[in-house]
């Protein structure tokens, strides 16, 4: 029985474009930030105001894929149309009770549209730090074959830890 695992780090990861491994990706990809769409609530009987989140509704979600150098794959990501980007990682934790290191698979699937390309810089003996910006329309995060998050903006789906947050809303509309 695994008790008190301490999450430690990502051992390594790869990035795939439509199933093909992207070559030249730098050592770090910043995952997208999900920020709920909100409305400020105030009025009689309320002491001040607060932000009320609209369930399952998020502002623009962007992910940047950084490349070490200017590379043909950056331009491939700029072609109009949707594409699927998959990040696969191995995460390490330490099981205190068992006294052993464990590894958990992490898979993040993103359906994206091209948004921008930062060509980077030219400097002798340095990477260009080229970066593709992609608009995320769909994201699914799976750890050890368990879906932790699934957001599909176009199909009105938002599932968190097995809970379909928008199920009642979909039924009502």
VEXMIMAR-627348 format. One record per residue: residue number from 1; residue in three letters; y, x, z of N, C-alpha, C, CB in turn. Coordinates in pm, whole numbers, plus 50000, padded with zeros to 5 digits. Atoms other than C-alpha are relative to their C-alpha. Glycine has a CB too. Layout:
// residues N
NUM  ALA  Y  X  Z  Y  X  Z  Y  X  Z  Y  X  Z
...
***
This chain:
// residues 173
1  UNK  49882  50084  50000  50000  50000  50000  50125  50089  50000  49999  49904  50122
2  UNK  49877  49922  50010  50342  50135  49903  50106  49939  50091  50050  50006  49852
3  UNK  49900  50047  49905  50593  50107  50185  50120  50094  49996  49940  49992  50144
4  UNK  49875  49923  49991  50956  50220  50195  50017  50106  49891  50007  50066  50132
5  UNK  49972  49898  50101  50984  50391  49858  50151  50027  49995  49948  49956  49860
6  UNK  49860  49961  50010  51311  50583  49834  50029  50034  49855  50033  50122  50095
7  UNK  49966  49968  50138  51455  50566  49481  50077  50132  49997  50084  49886  49935
8  UNK  49938  49868  50003  51552  50922  49385  50081  50027  49874  49896  50105  50015
9  UNK  49930  49957  50121  51641  50980  49021  49926  49958  49873  50018  50151  50000
10  UNK  50060  50016  50131  51577  50940  48651  49943  50137  49964  50104  49949  49892
11  UNK  50064  49873  50037  51327  51208  48548  50043  50041  49860  49845  49987  50008
12  UNK  49954  49974  50136  51411  51179  48179  50007  49867  49926  49906  50100  49926
13  UNK  49989  50122  50077  51492  50925  47910  50013  50032  49852  50119  49916  50048
14  UNK  49980  49991  50144  51502  50865  47536  50074  49875  49954  49865  50015  49923
15  UNK  49927  50111  50061  51718  50642  47316  49941  49977  49862  50155  50028  49992
16  UNK  50059  50036  50128  51572  50455  47018  50089  49901  49928  49859  49941  50021
17  UNK  49926  50091  50088  51748  50284  46728  49897  49935  49909  50112  50076  49918
18  UNK  50100  50073  50079  51526  50014  46575  49863  50069  50007  50045  49988  49853
19  UNK  50129  49937  49979  51224  50199  46720  49994  50147  49964  49898  49928  49922
20  UNK  49997  49858  50038  51324  50540  46580  50078  50078  50105  50064  50019  49859
21  UNK  49935  49919  49896  51407  50805  46840  50128  50063  49945  49904  50109  50052
22  UNK  49873  49938  50039  51772  50912  46818  49999  50145  50044  50121  49924  50062
23  UNK  49995  49858  49972  51807  51287  46798  50145  50039  50023  49936  50084  49883
24  UNK  49865  49950  49978  52111  51465  46937  50080  49925  50103  50072  49999  49873
25  UNK  49929  50074  49894  52201  51217  47212  50023  50097  50116  49918  49874  50047
26  UNK  49971  49911  49888  52372  51397  47498  49916  49961  50121  50151  49996  50035
27  UNK  50084  50019  49882  52216  51414  47843  50036  49882  50088  50003  50120  50081
28  UNK  49957  50110  49914  52395  51107  47977  50049  49882  49917  50112  50046  50095
29  UNK  49953  50125  50061  52439  50746  47861  50046  49909  50113  49887  49930  49913
30  UNK  49949  50091  49898  52662  50522  48073  49959  49859  49963  50156  50011  50014
31  UNK  50048  50136  50025  52500  50181  48100  50117  49902  50003  49893  49960  50104
32  UNK  49889  50095  50007  52714  49875  48026  50029  49934  50135  49970  49892  49897
33  UNK  49956  50071  49880  52912  49696  48296  50006  49852  49967  50140  50053  50050
34  UNK  49995  50144  50018  52861  49321  48327  50106  49945  50094  49861  49935  50027
35  UNK  49892  50057  49921  53180  49152  48443  50011  49851  49968  50135  50074  49973
36  UNK  49999  50145  50019  53166  48775  48493  50137  49950  49959  49954  49931  50127
37  UNK  49875  50069  50033  53430  48554  48337  50036  49914  50121  49988  49913  49868
38  UNK  49959  50071  49879  53633  48401  48619  50124  49916  49975  50025  50099  50113
39  UNK  49878  50083  49998  53901  48145  48688  50055  50007  50142  49970  49849  49957
40  UNK  49937  49996  49868  54149  48173  48974  50012  49858  50053  50139  50070  49993
41  UNK  49998  50131  49935  54112  47880  49213  50101  50003  50113  49858  49961  50052
42  UNK  49904  50016  49890  54398  47769  49436  50040  49853  50005  50126  50094  49982
43  UNK  49955  50138  49991  54539  47442  49560  50006  49951  50143  49909  49910  49920
44  UNK  49987  50061  49867  54585  47204  49849  49870  50018  50078  50035  49849  49987
45  UNK  50115  49984  49912  54355  47277  50140  49929  50134  49986  49902  49891  49974
46  UNK  50059  49868  50017  54271  47629  50017  50101  50102  50046  49957  50026  49851
47  UNK  49910  49898  49946  54421  47922  50207  50008  50116  49902  49951  50049  50140
48  UNK  49983  49895  50099  54532  48131  49913  49928  49968  49871  49951  50133  50055
49  UNK  50072  50019  50124  54321  48181  49604  49877  50088  49998  50090  50031  49880
50  UNK  50119  49917  50020  53986  48319  49492  49955  49989  49856  49885  49957  50096
51  UNK  50053  49998  50136  53810  48407  49171  49864  49932  49999  49988  50146  49946
52  UNK  50126  50073  50013  53533  48165  49072  49933  50045  49869  50024  49845  50002
53  UNK  50074  49953  50117  53274  48317  48836  49932  49882  49929  49894  50106  50041
54  UNK  50072  50099  50080  53133  48104  48553  49859  50055  49980  50072  49971  49862
55  UNK  50137  49947  50005  52753  48144  48580  49956  50035  49858  49904  49899  50061
56  UNK  50056  49958  50127  52600  48342  48295  50100  50036  49892  49913  49896  49950
57  UNK  49895  49970  50099  52933  48400  48118  50065  50134  50035  50106  49887  49995
58  UNK  49949  49866  49977  53053  48757  48076  50101  50037  49894  49887  50102  50002
59  UNK  49905  49947  50097  53343  48931  47910  49928  50094  49905  50116  50073  50070
60  UNK  50057  49905  50095  53290  49184  47633  49919  50106  50074  50112  50066  49916
61  UNK  50087  49899  49941  53004  49420  47715  49983  50111  49897  49860  49938  50043
62  UNK  50004  49887  50092  53016  49766  47560  49911  50111  50056  50141  50054  49975
63  UNK  50073  49879  49963  52781  50063  47564  50042  50109  49902  49844  49977  49998
64  UNK  49967  49884  50082  52872  50408  47438  49876  50089  49990  50121  50079  50059
65  UNK  50111  49907  50022  52602  50628  47285  50063  50134  49960  49899  49947  49888
66  UNK  49936  49871  50028  52721  50991  47307  49904  50096  49930  50050  50064  50130
67  UNK  50077  49898  50071  52600  51261  47069  50062  50136  50028  49996  49971  49847
68  UNK  49951  49864  49974  52629  51636  47128  50090  50047  49886  49883  50098  50018
69  UNK  49922  49955  50115  52761  51697  46776  50013  49886  49900  49935  50123  49934
70  UNK  49983  50094  50110  52882  51507  46473  49870  50002  49920  50124  50037  49910
71  UNK  50138  50005  50049  52554  51388  46325  49984  49874  49917  49897  50003  50116
72  UNK  50016  50115  50089  52435  51149  46055  49961  49872  50074  49896  50031  49894
73  UNK  50043  50119  49928  52285  50915  46315  50118  49923  50059  49903  50038  50111
74  UNK  49880  50069  49953  52633  50837  46450  50054  49907  49891  50109  50101  50041
75  UNK  49950  50082  50111  52732  50708  46107  49904  49887  49967  50023  50088  49875
76  UNK  50101  50104  50020  52407  50514  46077  50026  49883  50095  49858  50057  50021
77  UNK  49972  50105  49902  52505  50322  46393  50126  49921  49967  50014  50062  50138
78  UNK  49875  50067  50039  52836  50226  46227  49980  49894  49891  50099  50102  49953
79  UNK  50026  50097  50107  52672  50019  45951  50006  49859  50059  49861  50027  49932
80  UNK  49984  50138  49953  52770  49652  45990  49865  49930  50012  50091  49921  49907
81  UNK  50122  50076  49977  52507  49415  46120  49942  50035  50136  49897  50026  49891
82  UNK  50061  49980  49870  52303  49381  46433  49888  50101  49995  49948  49869  50054
83  UNK  50111  49906  49988  52056  49639  46552  49952  50000  50144  50043  50145  49955
84  UNK  50058  49995  49866  51831  49697  46850  49995  50145  50047  49859  49937  50002
85  UNK  50003  49870  49935  51884  49997  47077  49912  49985  50124  50145  50051  50037
86  UNK  50088  50003  49883  51616  50072  47337  50012  50132  50075  49853  49974  49958
87  UNK  49999  49883  49913  51650  50310  47629  49873  49994  50084  50131  50005  50090
88  UNK  50121  49991  49919  51326  50420  47794  50014  50117  50096  49873  50016  49911
89  UNK  49984  49896  49898  51329  50614  48120  49882  49999  50095  50131  49981  50077
90  UNK  50095  49989  49890  51097  50736  48391  50083  50027  50124  49892  50113  49975
91  UNK  49924  49987  49875  51243  50687  48739  49906  50049  50110  50066  49865  50041
92  UNK  50080  49943  49892  51121  50880  49040  50042  49943  50134  50012  50152  50001
93  UNK  49973  50038  49862  51090  50761  49397  49900  50072  50089  49991  49844  50019
94  UNK  50088  49936  49903  50934  50901  49710  49948  49893  50095  50074  50114  50078
95  UNK  50065  50098  49911  50684  50685  49902  49985  50064  50138  49861  49955  49944
96  UNK  49998  49943  49865  50753  50759  50269  49865  49984  50069  50110  49935  50083
97  UNK  50126  50027  49931  50433  50598  50398  49885  50083  49942  49965  49851  49991
98  UNK  50109  49926  50065  50205  50765  50143  50029  50148  49985  49973  49942  49865
99  UNK  49964  49860  50013  50396  51092  50132  49984  50054  49860  49919  50081  50094
100  UNK  50019  49955  50138  50390  51104  49754  50115  49956  49910  49868  49947  49945
101  UNK  49901  50032  50102  50620  51103  49455  49938  49900  49903  50049  50129  49924
102  UNK  50047  50102  50093  50588  50799  49228  50098  49988  49884  49983  49862  50071
103  UNK  49915  50020  50118  50721  50717  48882  49990  49855  49953  49959  50097  49887
104  UNK  49993  50137  50049  50834  50379  48750  50065  50002  49862  50081  49909  50099
105  UNK  49944  50010  50133  50896  50298  48388  50118  49905  49998  49894  49956  49900
106  UNK  49883  50084  50017  51235  50155  48294  50026  49985  49851  50125  50059  50073
107  UNK  49972  50028  50141  51307  49988  47960  50120  49908  49993  49876  49937  49929
108  UNK  49880  50080  50020  51648  49858  47855  50013  49974  49851  50127  50070  50057
109  UNK  49989  50039  50141  51665  49666  47527  50137  49937  49980  49885  49902  49958
110  UNK  49866  50049  50029  52007  49601  47376  50008  49959  49853  50107  50107  50032
111  UNK  49969  50040  50136  52098  49400  47068  50150  50016  49987  49953  49851  49966
112  UNK  49861  49955  50006  52429  49542  46952  50058  49986  49860  50011  50144  50045
113  UNK  49923  49995  50125  52698  49537  46684  50093  50121  50011  50082  49865  49975
114  UNK  49909  49885  49993  52906  49844  46590  50142  49957  50037  50000  50075  49867
115  UNK  49865  50031  49953  53246  49850  46758  50097  50114  49971  49998  49969  50148
116  UNK  49912  49887  50025  53384  50201  46711  49926  50131  49999  50109  50005  50103
117  UNK  50056  49865  50004  53322  50570  46659  50108  50100  50038  49942  50032  49859
118  UNK  49911  49892  49959  53497  50850  46847  49937  50128  49946  50019  50005  50159
119  UNK  50057  49882  50064  53443  51156  46629  49994  50121  50093  50081  50035  49878
120  UNK  50004  49891  49904  53513  51389  46923  50099  50109  49969  49863  50058  50006
121  UNK  49910  49886  50017  53662  51734  46899  49925  50117  49937  50062  50042  50136
122  UNK  50057  49877  50051  53603  52065  46727  50050  50115  50084  50036  50022  49850
123  UNK  49965  49881  49923  53596  52378  46942  49887  50101  49983  50024  49965  50152
124  UNK  50099  49895  50021  53418  52708  46894  49901  50004  50117  50070  50136  49984
125  UNK  50105  49990  49899  53086  52718  47078  49987  49880  50090  50022  50118  50083
126  UNK  50002  50120  49915  53124  52362  47212  49945  49880  49923  50141  49968  50053
127  UNK  50041  50124  50066  52975  52020  47141  50123  49921  49956  49911  49915  50093
128  UNK  49887  50084  50044  53192  51765  46958  50021  49881  50092  49977  49951  49858
129  UNK  49994  50118  49912  53115  51491  47214  50033  49874  49921  50105  50021  50110
130  UNK  49987  50119  50082  53094  51230  46940  49942  49881  50075  49929  50018  49862
131  UNK  50045  50116  49922  53051  50875  47075  50011  49873  49917  50083  49987  50130
132  UNK  50001  50132  50063  52951  50542  46920  50021  49895  50107  49867  49975  49923
133  UNK  49981  50115  49911  53081  50226  47091  49934  49880  49934  50152  49973  50029
134  UNK  50075  50114  50051  52859  49922  47051  50023  49878  50089  49851  50033  49992
135  UNK  49986  50126  49928  52919  49558  47150  49861  49946  50030  50085  49896  49918
136  UNK  50131  50048  49958  52622  49425  47349  50000  49847  49999  49964  50054  50142
137  UNK  50017  50146  50006  52514  49069  47263  49878  49955  50080  49987  49954  49855
138  UNK  50124  50030  49929  52176  49086  47436  49960  50124  50079  49885  49958  49900
139  UNK  50052  49890  49919  52038  49297  47719  49881  49949  50082  50111  50059  50094
140  UNK  50117  50031  49917  51699  49296  47887  49958  50127  50070  49881  49942  49913
141  UNK  50038  49885  49919  51607  49530  48171  49865  49971  50065  50108  50032  50108
142  UNK  50136  50016  49949  51239  49572  48259  49962  50127  50076  49899  49971  49885
143  UNK  50049  49888  49921  51106  49794  48538  49855  49972  50038  50088  50025  50126
144  UNK  50143  50017  49971  50729  49842  48573  49948  49864  49954  49973  50018  50149
145  UNK  50043  50126  50063  50669  49540  48344  50054  49874  50068  49851  49994  49999
146  UNK  49936  50115  49937  50888  49312  48561  50142  49988  49945  50002  50013  50156
147  UNK  49866  50022  50053  51197  49160  48397  50098  49979  50116  50002  49879  49904
148  UNK  49899  50009  49895  51493  49219  48626  50122  49922  49953  50042  50139  50046
149  UNK  49882  50063  50056  51766  49093  48393  49979  49972  49852  50126  50087  50021
150  UNK  49996  50031  50142  51790  48915  48059  50123  49915  49974  49869  49926  49953
151  UNK  49878  50070  50038  52122  48810  47909  50005  49993  49848  50127  50070  50058
152  UNK  49988  50021  50144  52141  48661  47561  50119  49908  49980  49867  49938  49939
153  UNK  49876  50076  50013  52498  48552  47493  49990  49892  49893  50116  50093  49968
154  UNK  50003  50093  50113  52420  48380  47162  49899  49887  50020  49968  50074  49874
155  UNK  50101  50105  49975  52117  48184  47291  50017  49933  50136  49861  50059  49990
156  UNK  49966  50063  49873  52277  48086  47625  49890  50020  50105  50025  49851  49979
157  UNK  50106  49965  49904  52016  48265  47840  50054  50104  50097  49872  50052  49927
158  UNK  49967  49902  49897  52082  48442  48170  49896  49987  50110  50145  49978  50056
159  UNK  50110  49999  49903  51778  48528  48382  50016  50124  50087  49859  49997  49929
160  UNK  49988  49890  49904  51807  48741  48696  49883  49994  50097  50136  49994  50076
161  UNK  50114  49991  49908  51497  48851  48887  49911  49876  49995  50049  50022  50142
162  UNK  50087  50115  50019  51297  48561  48743  50067  49864  50012  49891  50007  50097
163  UNK  49928  50126  49986  51564  48295  48805  50082  49974  49874  50091  50003  50126
164  UNK  49926  50039  50119  51692  48118  48492  50129  49930  50045  49915  49906  49907
165  UNK  49873  50047  49943  52053  48078  48606  50059  49885  49918  50101  50115  50008
166  UNK  49936  50100  50086  52158  47862  48308  49908  49883  49962  50049  50066  49875
167  UNK  50097  50105  50038  51850  47632  48290  50060  49859  50015  49874  50011  50087
168  UNK  49942  50133  49977  52029  47328  48443  50115  49973  49903  50049  49987  50145
169  UNK  49886  50017  50089  52341  47384  48233  49951  49971  49859  50090  50125  50001
170  UNK  50056  50025  50135  52134  47406  47910  49947  49858  49990  49887  50100  49969
171  UNK  50054  50136  50001  51960  47079  48003  50111  49894  49996  49912  49977  50124
172  UNK  49892  50096  49990  52292  46908  48073  50088  49994  49874  50085  50033  50119
173  UNK  49916  50001  50119  52462  47006  47750  49916  49987  49875  50085  50126  49992
***
